[in-house]
Amino acid sequence: MATVKVGYMGIPGSNSEQAALEFSEKMGWDQIELLPLVDSKGVIGGMDSGDCDYGVVAVANINAGPVGETQDALSGRDDISMILEQWVPIHHCVFTKSADSQIDRIASHIQAILQTKGNLARLFPSAELMEVEDTAIAARYLSDGTLPENTAVICRRNAGEMFGLHLLHENIEDRSDNMTLFHLLRKD
């Protein structure tokens, strides 16, 4: 069997990577190559160029609503089909560079910010909120110094751990039943 190439939003450690793994299992693919394409536009572009056979995108969250970047990327496209859909439980953590970091800013994907805004207002009432491309990318940026040390990031636990960050809070999503609908796409 040939290797199936699956493009997904984000980078390793993202929620979309988890969704891509779950879709691959459901499809029974033994040989897969996961391609981190950062955002919905990148996933659609990967399918257009033939770099990936399938794409995984986040479509909507039960709390934060539709994923605007996916709507924009698919706007006017009648040559892309949804093959499978799946709701994936989403749990967010707050990570810092070190245990004693002073937090003035919270960085993450807009969807993660929207899914945690109530708890963020309670935990960090004066922190500035900053959008980045992906939750796992936020963790990488904090780890590599792209983001200053006074920044906390919202991401999956595995992403924060992968980048050697300090876990400050776990399960900070505003709804304990938080989940996001993902689609597995194929270009017709």
MDTraj code that builds the backbone (N, CA, C; nanometers):
import mdtraj as md
import numpy as np

residues = "MET ALA THR VAL LYS VAL GLY TYR MET GLY ILE PRO GLY SER ASN SER GLU GLN ALA ALA LEU GLU PHE SER GLU LYS MET GLY TRP ASP GLN ILE GLU LEU LEU PRO LEU VAL ASP SER LYS GLY VAL ILE GLY GLY MET ASP SER GLY ASP CYS ASP TYR GLY VAL VAL ALA VAL ALA ASN ILE ASN ALA GLY PRO VAL GLY GLU THR GLN ASP ALA LEU SER GLY ARG ASP ASP ILE SER MET ILE LEU GLU GLN TRP VAL PRO ILE HIS HIS CYS VAL PHE THR LYS SER ALA ASP SER GLN ILE ASP ARG ILE ALA SER HIS ILE GLN ALA ILE LEU GLN THR LYS GLY ASN LEU ALA ARG LEU PHE PRO SER ALA GLU LEU MET GLU VAL GLU ASP THR ALA ILE ALA ALA ARG TYR LEU SER ASP GLY THR LEU PRO GLU ASN THR ALA VAL ILE CYS ARG ARG ASN ALA GLY GLU MET PHE GLY LEU HIS LEU LEU HIS GLU ASN ILE GLU ASP ARG SER ASP ASN MET THR LEU PHE HIS LEU LEU ARG LYS ASP".split()
xyz = np.array([
    [0.0851, -0.1193, 0.0000],
    [0.0000, 0.0000, 0.0000],
    [0.0886, 0.1242, 0.0000],
    [0.0529, 0.2202, -0.0823],
    [0.1290, 0.3452, -0.0914],
    [0.1064, 0.4302, 0.0326],
    [0.2014, 0.5150, 0.0624],
    [0.1898, 0.6067, 0.1750],
    [0.0843, 0.7124, 0.1436],
    [-0.0057, 0.7333, 0.2377],
    [-0.1092, 0.8355, 0.2241],
    [-0.0572, 0.9620, 0.2907],
    [-0.0565, 1.0727, 0.2159],
    [-0.0092, 1.1995, 0.2699],
    [-0.1281, 1.2822, 0.3167],
    [-0.1245, 1.3189, 0.4453],
    [-0.2350, 1.3917, 0.5073],
    [-0.1831, 1.5251, 0.5596],
    [-0.2314, 1.6343, 0.5025],
    [-0.1955, 1.7676, 0.5495],
    [-0.2906, 1.8111, 0.6591],
    [-0.2381, 1.8824, 0.7573],
    [-0.3237, 1.9281, 0.8673],
    [-0.2826, 2.0682, 0.9116],
    [-0.3754, 2.1356, 0.9770],
    [-0.3513, 2.2679, 1.0333],
    [-0.2529, 2.2539, 1.1493],
    [-0.1667, 2.3521, 1.1666],
    [-0.0765, 2.3499, 1.2813],
    [0.0531, 2.2769, 1.2530],
    [0.1171, 2.2374, 1.3640],
    [0.2429, 2.1641, 1.3613],
    [0.2280, 2.0476, 1.4599],
    [0.3307, 1.9604, 1.4714],
    [0.3193, 1.8538, 1.5714],
    [0.2846, 1.9110, 1.7097],
    [0.1897, 1.8425, 1.7748],
    [0.1405, 1.8892, 1.9040],
    [0.0098, 1.9651, 1.8941],
    [-0.0386, 1.9874, 1.7721],
    [-0.1640, 2.0615, 1.7547],
    [-0.2846, 1.9687, 1.7664],
    [-0.4002, 2.0272, 1.7899],
    [-0.5242, 1.9508, 1.7937],
    [-0.5545, 1.8893, 1.6577],
    [-0.5194, 1.9589, 1.5507],
    [-0.5436, 1.9063, 1.4163],
    [-0.4567, 1.7847, 1.3874],
    [-0.3359, 1.7811, 1.4426],
    [-0.2529, 1.6613, 1.4266],
    [-0.3235, 1.5423, 1.4912],
    [-0.3787, 1.5622, 1.6106],
    [-0.4531, 1.4554, 1.6782],
    [-0.5702, 1.4109, 1.5918],
    [-0.6446, 1.5051, 1.5351],
    [-0.7572, 1.4704, 1.4482],
    [-0.7090, 1.3921, 1.3264],
    [-0.5952, 1.4322, 1.2683],
    [-0.5406, 1.3614, 1.1514],
    [-0.5062, 1.2171, 1.1868],
    [-0.4491, 1.1957, 1.3049],
    [-0.4174, 1.0595, 1.3494],
    [-0.5455, 0.9769, 1.3662],
    [-0.6485, 1.0380, 1.4230],
    [-0.7746, 0.9662, 1.4430],
    [-0.8418, 0.9338, 1.3102],
    [-0.8399, 1.0279, 1.2156],
    [-0.8962, 1.0010, 1.0833],
    [-0.8194, 0.8888, 1.0136],
    [-0.6878, 0.8908, 1.0231],
    [-0.6051, 0.7888, 0.9583],
    [-0.6385, 0.6502, 1.0123],
    [-0.6613, 0.6424, 1.1424],
    [-0.6996, 0.5150, 1.2030],
    [-0.8363, 0.4702, 1.1527],
    [-0.9319, 0.5617, 1.1475],
    [-1.0666, 0.5286, 1.0992],
    [-1.0645, 0.4818, 0.9540],
    [-0.9753, 0.5420, 0.8740],
    [-0.9664, 0.5054, 0.7324],
    [-0.8878, 0.3754, 0.7124],
    [-0.8212, 0.3279, 0.8175],
    [-0.7445, 0.2051, 0.8080],
    [-0.6123, 0.2201, 0.7343],
    [-0.5591, 0.3426, 0.7335],
    [-0.4329, 0.3658, 0.6638],
    [-0.3170, 0.3223, 0.7526],
    [-0.2367, 0.2299, 0.7023],
    [-0.1204, 0.1824, 0.7771],
    [0.0018, 0.2695, 0.7517],
    [0.0150, 0.3178, 0.6302],
    [0.1309, 0.3978, 0.5900],
    [0.0849, 0.5415, 0.5689],
    [0.1140, 0.6294, 0.6671],
    [0.0747, 0.7690, 0.6523],
    [0.1955, 0.8605, 0.6728],
    [0.1883, 0.9728, 0.6052],
    [0.2842, 1.0810, 0.6278],
    [0.2015, 1.2037, 0.6629],
    [0.2201, 1.2535, 0.7845],
    [0.1475, 1.3728, 0.8273],
    [0.2284, 1.4960, 0.7917],
    [0.1628, 1.5915, 0.7252],
    [0.2291, 1.7138, 0.6804],
    [0.1723, 1.8339, 0.7547],
    [0.2526, 1.8970, 0.8416],
    [0.2060, 2.0154, 0.9151],
    [0.2037, 2.1372, 0.8228],
    [0.0832, 2.1859, 0.7910],
    [0.0685, 2.2954, 0.6939],
    [0.0162, 2.4243, 0.7568],
    [0.0242, 2.4370, 0.8874],
    [0.0007, 2.5560, 0.9690],
    [-0.1439, 2.6040, 0.9736],
    [-0.2079, 2.6273, 0.8601],
    [-0.3434, 2.6827, 0.8627],
    [-0.4297, 2.6200, 0.7537],
    [-0.5582, 2.6547, 0.7532],
    [-0.6525, 2.5978, 0.6565],
    [-0.6124, 2.6293, 0.5132],
    [-0.5672, 2.7510, 0.4907],
    [-0.5223, 2.7900, 0.3565],
    [-0.4057, 2.7013, 0.3115],
    [-0.3139, 2.6720, 0.4021],
    [-0.2018, 2.5841, 0.3701],
    [-0.2472, 2.4432, 0.3371],
    [-0.3482, 2.3933, 0.4109],
    [-0.4011, 2.2593, 0.3852],
    [-0.4650, 2.2536, 0.2465],
    [-0.5468, 2.3516, 0.2147],
    [-0.6122, 2.3542, 0.0830],
    [-0.5058, 2.3681, -0.0265],
    [-0.4075, 2.4531, -0.0040],
    [-0.2977, 2.4691, -0.0992],
    [-0.2200, 2.3399, -0.1193],
    [-0.2005, 2.2635, -0.0119],
    [-0.1318, 2.1353, -0.0211],
    [-0.2078, 2.0352, -0.1058],
    [-0.3397, 2.0382, -0.0952],
    [-0.4212, 1.9502, -0.1798],
    [-0.4186, 1.9987, -0.3240],
    [-0.4240, 2.1306, -0.3445],
    [-0.4199, 2.1868, -0.4795],
    [-0.2898, 2.1510, -0.5519],
    [-0.1785, 2.1567, -0.4796],
    [-0.0481, 2.1307, -0.5401],
    [-0.0175, 1.9822, -0.5550],
    [-0.0984, 1.8984, -0.4887],
    [-0.0730, 1.7548, -0.4915],
    [0.0270, 1.7096, -0.3865],
    [0.0703, 1.8017, -0.2990],
    [0.1638, 1.7644, -0.1930],
    [0.0996, 1.6713, -0.0903],
    [-0.0325, 1.6801, -0.0760],
    [-0.1017, 1.5878, 0.0144],
    [-0.2257, 1.5325, -0.0544],
    [-0.2601, 1.4097, -0.0168],
    [-0.3765, 1.3405, -0.0735],
    [-0.5057, 1.3828, -0.0039],
    [-0.4942, 1.4130, 0.1237],
    [-0.6089, 1.4510, 0.2063],
    [-0.5702, 1.5689, 0.2941],
    [-0.6715, 1.6393, 0.3439],
    [-0.6473, 1.7501, 0.4350],
    [-0.7380, 1.7399, 0.5559],
    [-0.6882, 1.7867, 0.6695],
    [-0.7669, 1.7897, 0.7932],
    [-0.7769, 1.9343, 0.8391],
    [-0.9009, 1.9796, 0.8569],
    [-0.9248, 2.1172, 0.9011],
    [-1.0261, 2.1182, 1.0140],
    [-1.0113, 2.2148, 1.1042],
    [-1.1100, 2.2403, 1.2088],
    [-1.2218, 2.3217, 1.1477],
    [-1.3457, 2.2840, 1.1784],
    [-1.4621, 2.3490, 1.1171],
    [-1.5393, 2.4351, 1.2170],
    [-1.5602, 2.3822, 1.3378],
    [-1.6392, 2.4553, 1.4374],
    [-1.6095, 2.4005, 1.5760],
    [-1.6296, 2.4863, 1.6763],
    [-1.6150, 2.4478, 1.8160],
    [-1.7485, 2.4710, 1.8849],
    [-1.7828, 2.3844, 1.9806],
    [-1.9141, 2.3969, 2.0462],
    [-1.9282, 2.5255, 2.1261],
    [-1.8177, 2.5863, 2.1652],
    [-1.8207, 2.7082, 2.2445],
    [-1.7865, 2.8309, 2.1606],
    [-1.6815, 2.8218, 2.0797],
    [-1.6313, 2.9378, 2.0054],
    [-1.6923, 2.9523, 1.8665],
    [-1.7692, 2.8535, 1.8210],
    [-1.8380, 2.8634, 1.6933],
    [-1.7518, 2.8266, 1.5739],
    [-1.7933, 2.8749, 1.4546],
    [-1.7251, 2.8400, 1.3303],
    [-1.5786, 2.8864, 1.3297],
    [-1.4953, 2.8085, 1.2609],
    [-1.3548, 2.8435, 1.2444],
    [-1.3449, 2.9277, 1.1169],
    [-1.3279, 3.0589, 1.1355],
    [-1.3298, 3.1534, 1.0243],
    [-1.2269, 3.1247, 0.9167],
    [-1.1057, 3.0854, 0.9570],
    [-1.0021, 3.0624, 0.8558],
    [-1.0382, 2.9453, 0.7646],
    [-1.1092, 2.8457, 0.8179],
    [-1.1517, 2.7331, 0.7341],
    [-1.2630, 2.7759, 0.6406],
    [-1.3572, 2.8528, 0.6913],
    [-1.4640, 2.9057, 0.6050],
    [-1.4038, 2.9857, 0.4897],
    [-1.3063, 3.0716, 0.5210],
    [-1.2422, 3.1530, 0.4172],
    [-1.1684, 3.0665, 0.3156],
    [-1.0951, 2.9664, 0.3625],
    [-1.0156, 2.8816, 0.2734],
    [-1.1031, 2.7991, 0.1795],
    [-1.2229, 2.7629, 0.2258],
    [-1.3125, 2.6795, 0.1446],
    [-1.4151, 2.7598, 0.0650],
    [-1.4172, 2.8910, 0.0848],
    [-1.5142, 2.9759, 0.0168],
    [-1.5008, 2.9640, -0.1356],
    [-1.6122, 2.9321, -0.1995],
    [-1.6131, 2.9230, -0.3454],
    [-1.5536, 2.7954, -0.4015],
    [-1.5144, 2.7033, -0.3144],
    [-1.4514, 2.5783, -0.3603],
    [-1.5566, 2.4684, -0.3699],
    [-1.5889, 2.4260, -0.4911],
    [-1.6811, 2.3142, -0.5081],
    [-1.6068, 2.1893, -0.5537],
    [-1.4736, 2.1952, -0.5514],
    [-1.3908, 2.0827, -0.5955],
    [-1.3282, 2.0088, -0.4773],
    [-1.3777, 2.0343, -0.3570],
    [-1.3242, 1.9694, -0.2373],
    [-1.4402, 1.9022, -0.1638],
    [-1.4217, 1.7741, -0.1333],
    [-1.5268, 1.6967, -0.0668],
    [-1.4869, 1.6620, 0.0759],
    [-1.5876, 1.6601, 0.1623],
    [-1.5686, 1.6138, 0.2985],
    [-1.5881, 1.4626, 0.2978],
    [-1.4853, 1.3903, 0.3425],
    [-1.4885, 1.2438, 0.3423],
    [-1.5401, 1.1911, 0.4764],
    [-1.4913, 1.2479, 0.5847],
    [-1.5327, 1.2099, 0.7199],
    [-1.5374, 1.3347, 0.8062],
    [-1.6171, 1.3285, 0.9121],
    [-1.6145, 1.4334, 1.0132],
    [-1.6088, 1.3682, 1.1498],
    [-1.5496, 1.4404, 1.2439],
    [-1.5362, 1.3865, 1.3784],
    [-1.5240, 1.4993, 1.4799],
    [-1.5947, 1.4832, 1.5910],
    [-1.5798, 1.5735, 1.7042],
    [-1.4640, 1.5230, 1.7894],
    [-1.3691, 1.6106, 1.8191],
    [-1.2522, 1.5754, 1.8993],
    [-1.2557, 1.6572, 2.0287],
    [-1.2504, 1.5903, 2.1458],
    [-1.2429, 1.6649, 2.2724],
    [-1.1169, 1.7521, 2.2739],
    [-1.1325, 1.8761, 2.3192],
    [-1.0212, 1.9716, 2.3227],
    [-1.0000, 2.0171, 2.4667],
    [-0.8775, 1.9987, 2.5143],
    [-0.8406, 2.0437, 2.6486],
    [-0.7192, 2.1350, 2.6368],
    [-0.7314, 2.2522, 2.6954],
    [-0.6254, 2.3523, 2.6867],
    [-0.5498, 2.3654, 2.8180],
    [-0.4211, 2.3913, 2.8047],
    [-0.3350, 2.4163, 2.9200],
    [-0.2674, 2.5520, 2.9028],
    [-0.2265, 2.6099, 3.0147],
    [-0.1455, 2.7316, 3.0126],
    [-0.0032, 2.6911, 3.0489],
    [0.0898, 2.7255, 2.9609],
    [0.2317, 2.6990, 2.9849],
    [0.3082, 2.8305, 2.9873],
    [0.4137, 2.8324, 3.0681],
    [0.5038, 2.9473, 3.0759],
    [0.6460, 2.8996, 3.0493],
    [0.7348, 2.9966, 3.0298],
    [0.8748, 2.9628, 3.0046],
    [0.9374, 2.8985, 3.1280],
    [0.9059, 2.9522, 3.2459],
    [0.9590, 2.8977, 3.3701],
    [0.8545, 2.9135, 3.4808],
    [0.8791, 2.8494, 3.5935],
    [0.7835, 2.8514, 3.7047],
    [0.7615, 2.9912, 3.7611],
    [0.8605, 3.0779, 3.7502],
    [0.8486, 3.2121, 3.8087],
    [0.8263, 3.3223, 3.7055],
    [0.7815, 3.2863, 3.5853],
    [0.7542, 3.3874, 3.4819],
    [0.6407, 3.4796, 3.5263],
    [0.6592, 3.6098, 3.5059],
    [0.5541, 3.7090, 3.5308],
    [0.4747, 3.7250, 3.4016],
    [0.3438, 3.7006, 3.4062],
    [0.2621, 3.6947, 3.2854],
    [0.1928, 3.8274, 3.2564],
    [0.2294, 3.8873, 3.1422],
    [0.1649, 4.0097, 3.0942],
    [0.0845, 3.9850, 2.9671],
    [0.1076, 3.8691, 2.9032],
    [0.0484, 3.8421, 2.7720],
    [0.0187, 3.6923, 2.7617],
    [-0.0925, 3.6619, 2.6931],
    [-0.1309, 3.5236, 2.6642],
    [-0.1365, 3.5113, 2.5122],
    [-0.0663, 3.4116, 2.4574],
    [-0.0631, 3.3926, 2.3119],
    [-0.1166, 3.2545, 2.2750],
    [-0.1958, 3.2493, 2.1675],
    [-0.2464, 3.1230, 2.1160],
    [-0.3247, 3.1480, 1.9880],
    [-0.3779, 3.0402, 1.9301],
    [-0.4687, 3.0515, 1.8160],
    [-0.5972, 3.1170, 1.8656],
    [-0.6627, 3.1926, 1.7795],
    [-0.7846, 3.2641, 1.8173],
    [-0.8909, 3.1691, 1.8720],
    [-0.9023, 3.0499, 1.8171],
    [-1.0021, 2.9551, 1.8666],
    [-0.9742, 2.9160, 2.0122],
    [-0.8478, 2.8926, 2.0459],
    [-0.8132, 2.8571, 2.1842],
    [-0.8424, 2.9737, 2.2784],
    [-0.8138, 3.0939, 2.2339],
    [-0.8428, 3.2125, 2.3151],
    [-0.9936, 3.2229, 2.3403],
    [-1.0733, 3.2034, 2.2352],
    [-1.2187, 3.2122, 2.2498],
    [-1.2737, 3.1014, 2.3398],
    [-1.2136, 2.9835, 2.3345],
    [-1.2614, 2.8701, 2.4137],
    [-1.2237, 2.8803, 2.5612],
    [-1.1336, 2.9732, 2.5945],
    [-1.0851, 2.9863, 2.7324],
    [-1.1044, 3.1269, 2.7892],
    [-1.1750, 3.2126, 2.7177],
    [-1.1775, 3.3549, 2.7543],
    [-1.2318, 3.3822, 2.8948],
    [-1.3283, 3.3055, 2.9401],
    [-1.3806, 3.3246, 3.0753],
    [-1.2750, 3.2937, 3.1809],
    [-1.2093, 3.1814, 3.1665],
    [-1.1049, 3.1437, 3.2621],
    [-0.9829, 3.2348, 3.2507],
    [-0.9513, 3.2792, 3.1301],
    [-0.8390, 3.3727, 3.1146],
    [-0.8673, 3.5045, 3.1867],
    [-0.9905, 3.5530, 3.1754],
    [-1.0270, 3.6783, 3.2425],
    [-1.0161, 3.6635, 3.3945],
    [-1.0483, 3.5465, 3.4449],
    [-1.0395, 3.5204, 3.5888],
    [-0.8944, 3.5020, 3.6347],
    [-0.8174, 3.4255, 3.5589],
    [-0.6800, 3.3923, 3.5979],
    [-0.5795, 3.5034, 3.5681],
    [-0.6018, 3.5745, 3.4560],
    [-0.5063, 3.6771, 3.4099],
    [-0.5828, 3.8022, 3.3683],
    [-0.6479, 3.8704, 3.4617],
    [-0.7392, 3.9801, 3.4263],
    [-0.6736, 4.0951, 3.3507],
    [-0.5456, 4.1180, 3.3689],
    [-0.4827, 4.2317, 3.3012],
    [-0.3913, 4.1896, 3.1861],
    [-0.3900, 4.0627, 3.1529],
    [-0.3008, 4.0158, 3.0454],
    [-0.3552, 4.0531, 2.9084],
    [-0.2654, 4.0924, 2.8218],
    [-0.2982, 4.1196, 2.6811],
    [-0.3119, 3.9859, 2.6100],
    [-0.4124, 3.9742, 2.5227],
    [-0.4317, 3.8519, 2.4443],
    [-0.3718, 3.8715, 2.3060],
    [-0.2978, 3.7721, 2.2594],
    [-0.2250, 3.7822, 2.1327],
    [-0.2517, 3.6578, 2.0479],
    [-0.2957, 3.6793, 1.9246],
    [-0.3215, 3.5687, 1.8326],
    [-0.1934, 3.5262, 1.7621],
    [-0.1749, 3.3939, 1.7513],
    [-0.0707, 3.3359, 1.6672],
    [-0.1359, 3.2288, 1.5801],
    [-0.0601, 3.1727, 1.4874],
    [-0.1135, 3.0836, 1.3855],
    [-0.1719, 2.9541, 1.4392],
    [-0.1202, 2.9050, 1.5513],
    [-0.1567, 2.7721, 1.5986],
    [-0.1174, 2.7600, 1.7457],
    [-0.1858, 2.6745, 1.8187],
    [-0.1544, 2.6554, 1.9600],
    [-0.0140, 2.5987, 1.9801],
    [0.0212, 2.4973, 1.9027],
    [0.1548, 2.4366, 1.9172],
    [0.2641, 2.5319, 1.8708],
    [0.2343, 2.6136, 1.7717],
    [0.3319, 2.7141, 1.7268],
    [0.3560, 2.8159, 1.8385],
    [0.2506, 2.8506, 1.9127],
    [0.2677, 2.9414, 2.0268],
    [0.3669, 2.8813, 2.1264],
    [0.3535, 2.7512, 2.1532],
    [0.4462, 2.6842, 2.2454],
    [0.5894, 2.6882, 2.1910],
    [0.6035, 2.6627, 2.0623],
    [0.7375, 2.6675, 2.0012],
    [0.7958, 2.8080, 2.0108],
    [0.7132, 2.9092, 1.9819],
    [0.7597, 3.0488, 1.9881],
    [0.8071, 3.0867, 2.1286],
    [0.7346, 3.0398, 2.2320],
    [0.7761, 3.0721, 2.3685],
    [0.9068, 2.9994, 2.4012],
    [0.9160, 2.8762, 2.3598],
    [1.0353, 2.7960, 2.3866],
    [1.1603, 2.8520, 2.3194],
    [1.1458, 2.8971, 2.1932],
    [1.2650, 2.9413, 2.1186],
    [1.2964, 3.0904, 2.1343],
    [1.2165, 3.1616, 2.2154],
    [1.2440, 3.3026, 2.2416],
    [1.1783, 3.3997, 2.1452],
    [1.1005, 3.3489, 2.0489],
    [1.0269, 3.4378, 1.9588],
    [0.9280, 3.5224, 2.0387],
    [0.8659, 3.4600, 2.1392],
    [0.7788, 3.5322, 2.2317],
    [0.8587, 3.5617, 2.3584],
    [0.8402, 3.6798, 2.4181],
    [0.9150, 3.7133, 2.5400],
    [0.8721, 3.6266, 2.6586],
    [0.9582, 3.6179, 2.7572],
    [0.9359, 3.5311, 2.8728],
    [0.8136, 3.5713, 2.9553],
    [0.7660, 3.6941, 2.9425],
    [0.6469, 3.7371, 3.0174],
    [0.5172, 3.6910, 2.9506],
    [0.5274, 3.6019, 2.8523],
    [0.4133, 3.5490, 2.7795],
    [0.3805, 3.4088, 2.8297],
    [0.2517, 3.3806, 2.8407],
    [0.2044, 3.2437, 2.8623],
    [0.1370, 3.2004, 2.7326],
    [0.1332, 3.0702, 2.7088],
    [0.0686, 3.0197, 2.5879],
    [-0.0389, 2.9188, 2.6255],
    [-0.1392, 2.9109, 2.5399],
    [-0.2458, 2.8119, 2.5542],
    [-0.2218, 2.7073, 2.4455],
    [-0.2116, 2.5808, 2.4887],
    [-0.1888, 2.4724, 2.3933],
    [-0.2278, 2.3394, 2.4571],
    [-0.2185, 2.2336, 2.3781],
    [-0.2377, 2.0980, 2.4314],
    [-0.1225, 2.0662, 2.5270],
    [-0.1489, 1.9785, 2.6189],
    [-0.0449, 1.9405, 2.7153],
    [0.0785, 1.8845, 2.6447],
    [0.0577, 1.7978, 2.5441],
    [0.1720, 1.7371, 2.4765],
    [0.2581, 1.8406, 2.4056],
    [0.1982, 1.9471, 2.3556],
    [0.2756, 2.0519, 2.2870],
    [0.3642, 2.1265, 2.3868],
    [0.3083, 2.1671, 2.4999],
    [0.3877, 2.2369, 2.6003],
    [0.5021, 2.1516, 2.6516],
    [0.4744, 2.0237, 2.6734],
    [0.5784, 1.9322, 2.7201],
    [0.6847, 1.9098, 2.6128],
    [0.6412, 1.8976, 2.4871],
    [0.7331, 1.8764, 2.3757],
    [0.8360, 1.9898, 2.3660],
    [0.7916, 2.1112, 2.3977],
    [0.8797, 2.2271, 2.3874],
    [0.9437, 2.2658, 2.5207],
    [0.9327, 2.1801, 2.6209],
    [1.0034, 2.1994, 2.7470],
    [0.9532, 2.3159, 2.8307],
    [0.8235, 2.3443, 2.8231],
    [0.7670, 2.4565, 2.8973],
    [0.7134, 2.4117, 3.0333],
    [0.6836, 2.5089, 3.1184],
    [0.6329, 2.4838, 3.2532],
    [0.4792, 2.4865, 3.2512],
    [0.4163, 2.3781, 3.2978],
    [0.2704, 2.3703, 3.3054],
    [0.2213, 2.4530, 3.4237],
    [0.1401, 2.5554, 3.3937],
    [0.0873, 2.6432, 3.4977],
    [-0.0567, 2.6062, 3.5344],
    [-0.1410, 2.5832, 3.4335],
    [-0.2819, 2.5464, 3.4542],
    [-0.3209, 2.4423, 3.3503],
    [-0.4079, 2.3512, 3.3912],
    [-0.4554, 2.2461, 3.3014],
    [-0.6070, 2.2546, 3.2889],
    [-0.6586, 2.2150, 3.1737],
    [-0.8035, 2.2117, 3.1473],
    [-0.8686, 2.3466, 3.1749],
    [-0.8197, 2.4511, 3.1087],
    [-0.8742, 2.5852, 3.1317],
    [-0.9851, 2.6220, 3.0328],
    [-1.0295, 2.5273, 2.9516],
    [-1.1415, 2.5539, 2.8626],
    [-1.2630, 2.5924, 2.9463],
    [-1.3423, 2.6852, 2.8940],
    [-1.4588, 2.7345, 2.9684],
    [-1.5666, 2.6278, 2.9857],
    [-1.5732, 2.5332, 2.8939],
    [-1.6701, 2.4238, 2.9031],
    [-1.5947, 2.2922, 2.9191],
    [-1.6324, 2.2124, 3.0160],
    [-1.5644, 2.0841, 3.0381],
    [-1.5899, 1.9868, 2.9235],
    [-1.6974, 2.0080, 2.8479],
    [-1.7286, 1.9221, 2.7329],
    [-1.6781, 1.9831, 2.6017],
    [-1.5782, 2.0693, 2.6097],
    [-1.5250, 2.1389, 2.4925],
    [-1.4818, 2.0402, 2.3847],
    [-1.5275, 2.0628, 2.2615],
    [-1.4847, 1.9806, 2.1491],
    [-1.4963, 2.0587, 2.0195],
    [-1.4174, 2.0134, 1.9232],
    [-1.4118, 2.0774, 1.7928],
    [-1.4437, 1.9758, 1.6848],
    [-1.5206, 2.0198, 1.5854],
    [-1.5535, 1.9368, 1.4702],
    [-1.4437, 1.9525, 1.3655],
    [-1.3859, 1.8405, 1.3243],
    [-1.2843, 1.8382, 1.2198],
    [-1.3388, 1.7647, 1.0975],
    [-1.2937, 1.8065, 0.9801],
    [-1.3287, 1.7389, 0.8553],
    [-1.2040, 1.6820, 0.7908],
    [-1.2177, 1.5634, 0.7352],
    [-1.1172, 1.5051, 0.6474],
    [-1.1618, 1.5366, 0.5061],
    [-1.0771, 1.6071, 0.4324],
    [-1.1120, 1.6558, 0.2987],
    [-1.0283, 1.5878, 0.1903],
    [-1.0848, 1.5832, 0.0708],
    [-1.0122, 1.5349, -0.0473],
    [-1.0528, 1.6221, -0.1651],
    [-0.9553, 1.6542, -0.2481],
    [-0.9855, 1.7298, -0.3694],
    [-1.0439, 1.6339, -0.4730],
    [-1.1553, 1.6767, -0.5346],
    [-1.2227, 1.5923, -0.6348],
    [-1.1397, 1.5799, -0.7611],
])
top = md.Topology()
chain = top.add_chain()
for i, resn in enumerate(residues, 1):
    res = top.add_residue(resn, chain, resSeq=i)
    for name in ("N", "CA", "C"):
        top.add_atom(name, md.element.get_by_symbol(name[0]), res)
traj = md.Trajectory(xyz[None], top)
